[in-house]
Amino acid sequence: MSTGLIIAIVVIVALVVLAAIMLMRPRMQRRAAERRMDERRSLAADRHRSEAEQREAQAQIAEQEARRARAEAELHESRAELHEKGMADDALGDPDDARFQRDRELLDDRDPAAAETRTDPTPARSERERLS
């Protein structure tokens, strides 16, 4: 074989390899771009999921606070109804109200043990009579 033929074969092989590389390069670039895009999508999805979890936790806390506030509102509404009906006058806190004093004395007369265990600062009738 002549030297010229060997050089021609080497040049042809080199051209075929270069042509293959040039044809494969756009595919490799597209695959690399797809991998980068997949990574960005994954990161974006993770950020959105994290934000969604935080918002869900905040929403649950807000729901709990709203339930608590509703319960307090219902409690106040029921207390208002009791006051309107006159069933919670003792909660108004007037210790000098004779009507409540009379009720306490009536209960103390019926149950002397209750008078001894009562934590009311107003003395019962029997105690007042002893002190007088």
OpenMM code with the backbone's topology and positions (N, CA, C; nanometers):
from openmm import Vec3, app, unit

residues = "MET SER THR GLY LEU ILE ILE ALA ILE VAL VAL ILE VAL ALA LEU VAL VAL LEU ALA ALA ILE MET LEU MET ARG PRO ARG MET GLN ARG ARG ALA ALA GLU ARG ARG MET ASP GLU ARG ARG SER LEU ALA ALA ASP ARG HIS ARG SER GLU ALA GLU GLN ARG GLU ALA GLN ALA GLN ILE ALA GLU GLN GLU ALA ARG ARG ALA ARG ALA GLU ALA GLU LEU HIS GLU SER ARG ALA GLU LEU HIS GLU LYS GLY MET ALA ASP ASP ALA LEU GLY ASP PRO ASP ASP ALA ARG PHE GLN ARG ASP ARG GLU LEU LEU ASP ASP ARG ASP PRO ALA ALA ALA GLU THR ARG THR ASP PRO THR PRO ALA ARG SER GLU ARG GLU ARG LEU SER".split()
positions = [
    Vec3(0.0834, -0.1159, 0.0000),
    Vec3(0.0000, 0.0000, 0.0000),
    Vec3(0.0888, 0.1235, 0.0000),
    Vec3(0.0350, 0.2143, -0.0633),
    Vec3(0.1165, 0.3339, -0.0739),
    Vec3(0.0848, 0.4292, 0.0405),
    Vec3(0.1703, 0.5160, 0.0634),
    Vec3(0.1564, 0.6114, 0.1713),
    Vec3(0.0385, 0.7046, 0.1444),
    Vec3(0.0178, 0.7380, 0.0207),
    Vec3(-0.0926, 0.8272, -0.0153),
    Vec3(-0.2276, 0.7629, 0.0168),
    Vec3(-0.2368, 0.6292, -0.0045),
    Vec3(-0.3620, 0.5580, 0.0233),
    Vec3(-0.3888, 0.5544, 0.1737),
    Vec3(-0.2873, 0.5377, 0.2519),
    Vec3(-0.3030, 0.5342, 0.3989),
    Vec3(-0.3475, 0.6723, 0.4476),
    Vec3(-0.2881, 0.7754, 0.3947),
    Vec3(-0.3253, 0.9109, 0.4360),
    Vec3(-0.4706, 0.9382, 0.3970),
    Vec3(-0.5110, 0.8930, 0.2773),
    Vec3(-0.6486, 0.9137, 0.2315),
    Vec3(-0.7473, 0.8408, 0.3234),
    Vec3(-0.7160, 0.7195, 0.3633),
    Vec3(-0.8036, 0.6433, 0.4538),
    Vec3(-0.8136, 0.7136, 0.5889),
    Vec3(-0.7023, 0.7615, 0.6416),
    Vec3(-0.7021, 0.8311, 0.7706),
    Vec3(-0.7852, 0.9579, 0.7600),
    Vec3(-0.7720, 1.0329, 0.6522),
    Vec3(-0.8485, 1.1566, 0.6338),
    Vec3(-0.9973, 1.1255, 0.6237),
    Vec3(-1.0329, 1.0214, 0.5494),
    Vec3(-1.1745, 0.9837, 0.5348),
    Vec3(-1.2328, 0.9419, 0.6706),
    Vec3(-1.1590, 0.8632, 0.7448),
    Vec3(-1.2056, 0.8205, 0.8770),
    Vec3(-1.2214, 0.9435, 0.9673),
    Vec3(-1.1288, 1.0349, 0.9626),
    Vec3(-1.1362, 1.1554, 1.0451),
    Vec3(-1.2584, 1.2383, 1.0060),
    Vec3(-1.2861, 1.2496, 0.8760),
    Vec3(-1.4034, 1.3237, 0.8298),
    Vec3(-1.5323, 1.2564, 0.8742),
    Vec3(-1.5379, 1.1262, 0.8712),
    Vec3(-1.6577, 1.0531, 0.9155),
    Vec3(-1.6773, 1.0743, 1.0658),
    Vec3(-1.5721, 1.0687, 1.1430),
    Vec3(-1.5821, 1.0900, 1.2880),
    Vec3(-1.6287, 1.2331, 1.3156),
    Vec3(-1.5710, 1.3321, 1.2450),
    Vec3(-1.6129, 1.4712, 1.2628),
    Vec3(-1.7595, 1.4905, 1.2230),
    Vec3(-1.8023, 1.4275, 1.1160),
    Vec3(-1.9415, 1.4396, 1.0720),
    Vec3(-2.0344, 1.3775, 1.1766),
    Vec3(-1.9954, 1.2643, 1.2326),
    Vec3(-2.0774, 1.1991, 1.3362),
    Vec3(-2.0869, 1.2873, 1.4599),
    Vec3(-1.9758, 1.3466, 1.4980),
    Vec3(-1.9758, 1.4348, 1.6150),
    Vec3(-2.0642, 1.5560, 1.5885),
    Vec3(-2.0558, 1.6131, 1.4701),
    Vec3(-2.1358, 1.7311, 1.4374),
    Vec3(-2.2846, 1.6962, 1.4322),
    Vec3(-2.3166, 1.5774, 1.3876),
    Vec3(-2.4577, 1.5376, 1.3844),
    Vec3(-2.5087, 1.5053, 1.5257),
    Vec3(-2.4245, 1.4549, 1.6106),
    Vec3(-2.4648, 1.4159, 1.7466),
    Vec3(-2.4678, 1.5367, 1.8419),
    Vec3(-2.3941, 1.6394, 1.8107),
    Vec3(-2.3828, 1.7536, 1.9022),
    Vec3(-2.5181, 1.8207, 1.9307),
    Vec3(-2.6002, 1.8509, 1.8324),
    Vec3(-2.7297, 1.9126, 1.8640),
    Vec3(-2.8171, 1.8235, 1.9541),
    Vec3(-2.8127, 1.6933, 1.9296),
    Vec3(-2.8884, 1.6015, 2.0162),
    Vec3(-2.8381, 1.6064, 2.1585),
    Vec3(-2.7057, 1.6068, 2.1740),
    Vec3(-2.6478, 1.6119, 2.3082),
    Vec3(-2.6834, 1.7447, 2.3758),
    Vec3(-2.6829, 1.8521, 2.3006),
    Vec3(-2.7189, 1.9825, 2.3572),
    Vec3(-2.8667, 1.9844, 2.3976),
    Vec3(-2.9534, 1.9254, 2.3146),
    Vec3(-3.0957, 1.9184, 2.3497),
    Vec3(-3.1163, 1.8360, 2.4758),
    Vec3(-3.0475, 1.7253, 2.4867),
    Vec3(-3.0605, 1.6417, 2.6070),
    Vec3(-3.0112, 1.7165, 2.7305),
    Vec3(-2.9004, 1.7875, 2.7168),
    Vec3(-2.8482, 1.8652, 2.8301),
    Vec3(-2.9480, 1.9757, 2.8668),
    Vec3(-3.0060, 2.0398, 2.7660),
    Vec3(-3.1046, 2.1444, 2.7926),
    Vec3(-3.2287, 2.0846, 2.8608),
    Vec3(-3.2700, 1.9656, 2.8153),
    Vec3(-3.3848, 1.8987, 2.8783),
    Vec3(-3.3551, 1.8640, 3.0240),
    Vec3(-3.2344, 1.8160, 3.0499),
    Vec3(-3.1969, 1.7855, 3.1886),
    Vec3(-3.1994, 1.9119, 3.2750),
    Vec3(-3.1453, 2.0221, 3.2222),
    Vec3(-3.1488, 2.1485, 3.2975),
    Vec3(-3.2926, 2.1945, 3.3214),
    Vec3(-3.3761, 2.1800, 3.2194),
    Vec3(-3.5159, 2.2194, 3.2335),
    Vec3(-3.5871, 2.1301, 3.3350),
    Vec3(-3.5592, 2.0022, 3.3340),
    Vec3(-3.6184, 1.9108, 3.4331),
    Vec3(-3.5769, 1.9490, 3.5744),
    Vec3(-3.4500, 1.9853, 3.5906),
    Vec3(-3.4031, 2.0283, 3.7222),
    Vec3(-3.4744, 2.1559, 3.7676),
    Vec3(-3.4903, 2.2514, 3.6751),
    Vec3(-3.5610, 2.3762, 3.7099),
    Vec3(-3.7071, 2.3487, 3.7428),
    Vec3(-3.7695, 2.2602, 3.6665),
    Vec3(-3.9089, 2.2242, 3.6948),
    Vec3(-3.9214, 2.1616, 3.8322),
    Vec3(-3.8296, 2.0717, 3.8617),
    Vec3(-3.8318, 2.0039, 3.9916),
    Vec3(-3.8142, 2.1040, 4.1055),
    Vec3(-3.7195, 2.1966, 4.0906),
    Vec3(-3.6986, 2.2989, 4.1930),
    Vec3(-3.8223, 2.3877, 4.2093),
    Vec3(-3.8814, 2.4264, 4.0970),
    Vec3(-4.0008, 2.5111, 4.1032),
    Vec3(-4.1160, 2.4365, 4.1700),
    Vec3(-4.1330, 2.3090, 4.1355),
    Vec3(-4.2396, 2.2291, 4.1965),
    Vec3(-4.2158, 2.2143, 4.3463),
    Vec3(-4.0906, 2.1925, 4.3856),
    Vec3(-4.0589, 2.1809, 4.5286),
    Vec3(-4.0890, 2.3107, 4.6028),
    Vec3(-4.0541, 2.4247, 4.5420),
    Vec3(-4.0838, 2.5541, 4.6045),
    Vec3(-4.2345, 2.5725, 4.6203),
    Vec3(-4.3085, 2.5392, 4.5167),
    Vec3(-4.4539, 2.5547, 4.5233),
    Vec3(-4.5157, 2.4608, 4.6267),
    Vec3(-4.4648, 2.3395, 4.6348),
    Vec3(-4.5165, 2.2458, 4.7356),
    Vec3(-4.4865, 2.2963, 4.8765),
    Vec3(-4.3659, 2.3479, 4.8949),
    Vec3(-4.3288, 2.4018, 5.0253),
    Vec3(-4.4190, 2.5195, 5.0615),
    Vec3(-4.4414, 2.6067, 4.9678),
    Vec3(-4.5296, 2.7223, 4.9919),
    Vec3(-4.6722, 2.6750, 5.0212),
    Vec3(-4.7166, 2.5744, 4.9488),
    Vec3(-4.8521, 2.5214, 4.9715),
    Vec3(-4.8639, 2.4621, 5.1116),
    Vec3(-4.7616, 2.3913, 5.1562),
    Vec3(-4.7642, 2.3340, 5.2914),
    Vec3(-4.7688, 2.4442, 5.3970),
    Vec3(-4.6902, 2.5499, 5.3771),
    Vec3(-4.6914, 2.6616, 5.4716),
    Vec3(-4.8273, 2.7290, 5.4738),
    Vec3(-4.8845, 2.7515, 5.3572),
    Vec3(-5.0166, 2.8150, 5.3508),
    Vec3(-5.1233, 2.7264, 5.4151),
    Vec3(-5.1114, 2.5957, 5.3939),
    Vec3(-5.2073, 2.5027, 5.4545),
    Vec3(-5.1982, 2.5085, 5.6067),
    Vec3(-5.0751, 2.5129, 5.6587),
    Vec3(-5.0570, 2.5228, 5.8039),
    Vec3(-5.1149, 2.6543, 5.8560),
    Vec3(-5.0919, 2.7633, 5.7846),
    Vec3(-5.1474, 2.8923, 5.8248),
    Vec3(-5.2999, 2.8892, 5.8206),
    Vec3(-5.3543, 2.8237, 5.7192),
    Vec3(-5.5000, 2.8141, 5.7075),
    Vec3(-5.5587, 2.7325, 5.8223),
    Vec3(-5.4903, 2.6254, 5.8598),
    Vec3(-5.5391, 2.5450, 5.9721),
    Vec3(-5.5364, 2.6249, 6.1012),
    Vec3(-5.4308, 2.7020, 6.1223),
    Vec3(-5.4229, 2.7864, 6.2424),
    Vec3(-5.5347, 2.8895, 6.2405),
    Vec3(-5.5567, 2.9498, 6.1246),
    Vec3(-5.6639, 3.0492, 6.1128),
    Vec3(-5.8007, 2.9860, 6.1390),
    Vec3(-5.8204, 2.8637, 6.0905),
    Vec3(-5.9466, 2.7938, 6.1149),
    Vec3(-5.9653, 2.7657, 6.2634),
    Vec3(-5.8584, 2.7249, 6.3298),
    Vec3(-5.8676, 2.7001, 6.4741),
    Vec3(-5.9011, 2.8284, 6.5488),
    Vec3(-5.8365, 2.9383, 6.5118),
    Vec3(-5.8650, 3.0663, 6.5765),
    Vec3(-6.0086, 3.1103, 6.5483),
    Vec3(-6.0548, 3.0843, 6.4263),
    Vec3(-6.1926, 3.1207, 6.3926),
    Vec3(-6.2917, 3.0369, 6.4730),
    Vec3(-6.2627, 2.9073, 6.4896),
    Vec3(-6.3515, 2.8225, 6.5711),
    Vec3(-6.3535, 2.8711, 6.7156),
    Vec3(-6.2356, 2.9076, 6.7678),
    Vec3(-6.2281, 2.9581, 6.9047),
    Vec3(-6.3065, 3.0879, 6.9176),
    Vec3(-6.2901, 3.1763, 6.8209),
    Vec3(-6.3615, 3.3045, 6.8241),
    Vec3(-6.5129, 3.2814, 6.8147),
    Vec3(-6.5547, 3.1851, 6.7295),
    Vec3(-6.6975, 3.1535, 6.7198),
    Vec3(-6.7501, 3.0999, 6.8516),
    Vec3(-6.6709, 3.0136, 6.9163),
    Vec3(-6.7133, 2.9581, 7.0448),
    Vec3(-6.7261, 3.0694, 7.1495),
    Vec3(-6.6312, 3.1619, 7.1502),
    Vec3(-6.6398, 3.2731, 7.2444),
    Vec3(-6.7620, 3.3597, 7.2147),
    Vec3(-6.7888, 3.3827, 7.0867),
    Vec3(-6.9058, 3.4625, 7.0486),
    Vec3(-7.0348, 3.3925, 7.0924),
    Vec3(-7.0394, 3.2610, 7.0737),
    Vec3(-7.1579, 3.1863, 7.1171),
    Vec3(-7.1727, 3.1920, 7.2687),
    Vec3(-7.0615, 3.1855, 7.3404),
    Vec3(-7.0652, 3.1948, 7.4864),
    Vec3(-7.1210, 3.3306, 7.5287),
    Vec3(-7.0707, 3.4363, 7.4665),
    Vec3(-7.1196, 3.5702, 7.5011),
    Vec3(-7.2676, 3.5846, 7.4643),
    Vec3(-7.3056, 3.5258, 7.3518),
    Vec3(-7.4464, 3.5329, 7.3117),
    Vec3(-7.5350, 3.4591, 7.4119),
    Vec3(-7.4897, 3.3426, 7.4572),
    Vec3(-7.5705, 3.2687, 7.5551),
    Vec3(-7.5756, 3.3437, 7.6887),
    Vec3(-7.4658, 3.4086, 7.7273),
    Vec3(-7.4674, 3.4892, 7.8500),
    Vec3(-7.5628, 3.6079, 7.8354),
    Vec3(-7.5627, 3.6675, 7.7165),
    Vec3(-7.6536, 3.7798, 7.6923),
    Vec3(-7.7985, 3.7340, 7.7046),
    Vec3(-7.8275, 3.6168, 7.6482),
    Vec3(-7.9639, 3.5647, 7.6582),
    Vec3(-8.0014, 3.5376, 7.8035),
    Vec3(-7.9063, 3.4834, 7.8821),
    Vec3(-7.9336, 3.4591, 8.0237),
    Vec3(-7.9621, 3.5897, 8.0973),
    Vec3(-7.8845, 3.6935, 8.0663),
    Vec3(-7.9075, 3.8228, 8.1314),
    Vec3(-8.0422, 3.8815, 8.0887),
    Vec3(-8.0760, 3.8672, 7.9606),
    Vec3(-8.2044, 3.9188, 7.9136),
    Vec3(-8.3216, 3.8503, 7.9830),
    Vec3(-8.3045, 3.7205, 8.0101),
    Vec3(-8.4110, 3.6446, 8.0764),
    Vec3(-8.4082, 3.6623, 8.2278),
    Vec3(-8.3054, 3.7299, 8.2777),
    Vec3(-8.2941, 3.7509, 8.4221),
    Vec3(-8.2426, 3.6289, 8.4958),
    Vec3(-8.1756, 3.5401, 8.4254),
    Vec3(-8.1284, 3.4165, 8.4873),
    Vec3(-7.9830, 3.4261, 8.5319),
    Vec3(-7.9190, 3.5388, 8.5067),
    Vec3(-7.7776, 3.5519, 8.5433),
    Vec3(-7.7535, 3.6821, 8.6173),
    Vec3(-7.8525, 3.7290, 8.6915),
    Vec3(-7.8358, 3.8547, 8.7635),
    Vec3(-7.7284, 3.8446, 8.8709),
    Vec3(-7.7083, 3.7265, 8.9256),
    Vec3(-7.6057, 3.7103, 9.0285),
    Vec3(-7.4657, 3.7314, 8.9720),
    Vec3(-7.4496, 3.7215, 8.8412),
    Vec3(-7.3192, 3.7421, 8.7785),
    Vec3(-7.2882, 3.8899, 8.7592),
    Vec3(-7.3831, 3.9748, 8.7873),
    Vec3(-7.3598, 4.1179, 8.7698),
    Vec3(-7.2661, 4.1727, 8.8758),
    Vec3(-7.2499, 4.1010, 8.9858),
    Vec3(-7.1477, 4.1342, 9.0834),
    Vec3(-7.1860, 4.2417, 9.1825),
    Vec3(-7.3111, 4.2597, 9.2126),
    Vec3(-7.3515, 4.3583, 9.3134),
    Vec3(-7.3765, 4.2839, 9.4442),
    Vec3(-7.2794, 4.2791, 9.5356),
    Vec3(-7.2961, 4.2015, 9.6590),
    Vec3(-7.3969, 4.2632, 9.7551),
    Vec3(-7.4316, 4.3905, 9.7351),
    Vec3(-7.5265, 4.4569, 9.8245),
    Vec3(-7.6703, 4.4401, 9.7784),
    Vec3(-7.6914, 4.3711, 9.6686),
    Vec3(-7.8274, 4.3525, 9.6181),
    Vec3(-7.9052, 4.2673, 9.7176),
    Vec3(-8.0101, 4.3227, 9.7717),
    Vec3(-8.0871, 4.2562, 9.8775),
    Vec3(-8.1535, 4.1287, 9.8273),
    Vec3(-8.1915, 4.1274, 9.7016),
    Vec3(-8.2580, 4.0081, 9.6498),
    Vec3(-8.1650, 3.8874, 9.6561),
    Vec3(-8.0368, 3.9054, 9.6185),
    Vec3(-7.9427, 3.7945, 9.6229),
    Vec3(-7.9096, 3.7585, 9.7678),
    Vec3(-7.9017, 3.8578, 9.8524),
    Vec3(-7.8757, 3.8311, 9.9940),
    Vec3(-7.9891, 3.7480, 10.0520),
    Vec3(-8.1114, 3.7843, 10.0164),
    Vec3(-8.2279, 3.7111, 10.0638),
    Vec3(-8.2219, 3.5656, 10.0156),
    Vec3(-8.1835, 3.5455, 9.8882),
    Vec3(-8.1723, 3.4103, 9.8345),
    Vec3(-8.0650, 3.3313, 9.9090),
    Vec3(-7.9512, 3.3955, 9.9379),
    Vec3(-7.8448, 3.3261, 10.0117),
    Vec3(-7.8920, 3.2862, 10.1513),
    Vec3(-7.9622, 3.3790, 10.2155),
    Vec3(-8.0108, 3.3500, 10.3511),
    Vec3(-8.1111, 3.2360, 10.3491),
    Vec3(-8.1950, 3.2343, 10.2484),
    Vec3(-8.2941, 3.1272, 10.2366),
    Vec3(-8.2235, 2.9933, 10.2181),
    Vec3(-8.1221, 2.9912, 10.1333),
    Vec3(-8.0473, 2.8676, 10.1130),
    Vec3(-7.9713, 2.8280, 10.2389),
    Vec3(-7.9139, 2.9245, 10.3092),
    Vec3(-7.8394, 2.8953, 10.4314),
    Vec3(-7.9308, 2.8388, 10.5394),
    Vec3(-8.0551, 2.8907, 10.5467),
    Vec3(-8.1503, 2.8390, 10.6454),
    Vec3(-8.1879, 2.6943, 10.6145),
    Vec3(-8.1964, 2.6621, 10.4876),
    Vec3(-8.2341, 2.5267, 10.4477),
    Vec3(-8.1183, 2.4289, 10.4661),
    Vec3(-7.9970, 2.4739, 10.4370),
    Vec3(-7.8798, 2.3856, 10.4405),
    Vec3(-7.7666, 2.4554, 10.5152),
    Vec3(-7.7544, 2.4326, 10.6457),
    Vec3(-7.6487, 2.4991, 10.7223),
    Vec3(-7.5084, 2.4588, 10.6776),
    Vec3(-7.4925, 2.3378, 10.6250),
    Vec3(-7.3609, 2.2953, 10.5796),
    Vec3(-7.3152, 2.3800, 10.4611),
    Vec3(-7.4075, 2.4214, 10.3775),
    Vec3(-7.3724, 2.5035, 10.2624),
    Vec3(-7.3247, 2.6406, 10.3080),
    Vec3(-7.3812, 2.6913, 10.4162),
    Vec3(-7.3401, 2.8218, 10.4675),
    Vec3(-7.1966, 2.8174, 10.5166),
    Vec3(-7.1553, 2.7037, 10.5719),
    Vec3(-7.0185, 2.6934, 10.6231),
    Vec3(-6.9169, 2.6813, 10.5111),
    Vec3(-6.9556, 2.6174, 10.4013),
    Vec3(-6.8610, 2.5977, 10.2913),
    Vec3(-6.8678, 2.7088, 10.1887),
    Vec3(-6.9558, 2.8047, 10.2047),
    Vec3(-6.9724, 2.9128, 10.1092),
    Vec3(-6.8483, 3.0011, 10.1110),
    Vec3(-6.8045, 3.0403, 9.9916),
    Vec3(-6.6865, 3.1264, 9.9800),
    Vec3(-6.7268, 3.2705, 9.9590),
    Vec3(-6.8535, 3.3023, 9.9676),
    Vec3(-6.9026, 3.4374, 9.9486),
    Vec3(-6.8542, 3.5247, 10.0646),
    Vec3(-6.8008, 3.6424, 10.0398),
    Vec3(-6.7515, 3.7275, 10.1480),
    Vec3(-6.8646, 3.7876, 10.2312),
    Vec3(-6.9866, 3.7853, 10.1801),
    Vec3(-7.0988, 3.8404, 10.2551),
    Vec3(-7.1398, 3.7385, 10.3615),
    Vec3(-7.1413, 3.7748, 10.4881),
    Vec3(-7.1761, 3.6768, 10.5913),
    Vec3(-7.3234, 3.6385, 10.5832),
    Vec3(-7.3512, 3.5176, 10.6203),
    Vec3(-7.4888, 3.4689, 10.6220),
    Vec3(-7.5639, 3.5362, 10.7374),
    Vec3(-7.6956, 3.5229, 10.7389),
    Vec3(-7.7776, 3.5891, 10.8389),
    Vec3(-7.7402, 3.5433, 10.9788),
    Vec3(-7.7183, 3.4145, 10.9982),
    Vec3(-7.6863, 3.3654, 11.1318),
    Vec3(-7.5516, 3.4231, 11.1786),
    Vec3(-7.4564, 3.4365, 11.0880),
    Vec3(-7.3278, 3.4951, 11.1233),
    Vec3(-7.3430, 3.6432, 11.1568),
    Vec3(-7.4270, 3.7132, 11.0802),
    Vec3(-7.4505, 3.8545, 11.1080),
    Vec3(-7.5190, 3.8742, 11.2418),
    Vec3(-7.6115, 3.7840, 11.2711),
    Vec3(-7.6822, 3.7946, 11.3990),
    Vec3(-7.5859, 3.7725, 11.5163),
    Vec3(-7.4924, 3.6792, 11.4996),
    Vec3(-7.3941, 3.6539, 11.6047),
    Vec3(-7.3015, 3.7742, 11.6223),
    Vec3(-7.2668, 3.8367, 11.5140),
    Vec3(-7.1745, 3.9499, 11.5199),
    Vec3(-7.2432, 4.0748, 11.5766),
    Vec3(-7.3750, 4.0842, 11.5647),
    Vec3(-7.4460, 4.2034, 11.6117),
    Vec3(-7.4605, 4.2076, 11.7606),
] * unit.nanometer
topology = app.Topology()
chain = topology.addChain("A")
for resn in residues:
    res = topology.addResidue(resn, chain)
    for name in ("N", "CA", "C"):
        topology.addAtom(name, app.Element.getBySymbol(name[0]), res)
